[in-house]
């Protein structure tokens, strides 16, 4: 990844599909106050 092209708050986050409960990791700048642990990774 090129340095300096992403915002400072660009990080790994967990998204959850509320229709079926599927959860997956992605990268985002979305603000959140919640945290969750998946497969030993806390986000």
N, C-alpha and C positions, 0 to 999 in steps of 0.2 A: 504494500500500500504506500502510495506517495505521502510523504510527510507534509503537513501544513495545508492540506486541501479539505480536511474534515473539521467540523466544529469540535471544540474541546470536550463537549459532552456526548460525543459519538461513542457508543459502547455496546456491549453485548446485553441484550434484554430477552425476556421470555414473553412470547405472545401466547394467549390462550383463546382458542375458538370456543366461544360460549355455547354454541349449538351442540357440540359433541364432547367438549372437554379436552380436545387435543392441544398439547402444548409443544412449542418449538422455540429454539434459540434463533435470534437474528441480531442484527445491529441496528441501532436507532438513536435518535436524539430525543425521543418522546420522554417527557417528564413523568415521573411516577414517584409515589411515596411507598408503595408496596414492595415486598421482597418475597421470593419463593425459592425453594431448593429443589433441583431436579438432578438426578444422577450424581449427587454429591457436589453439584455446582450451585452456589447461592447467588441469586441475582435479585 
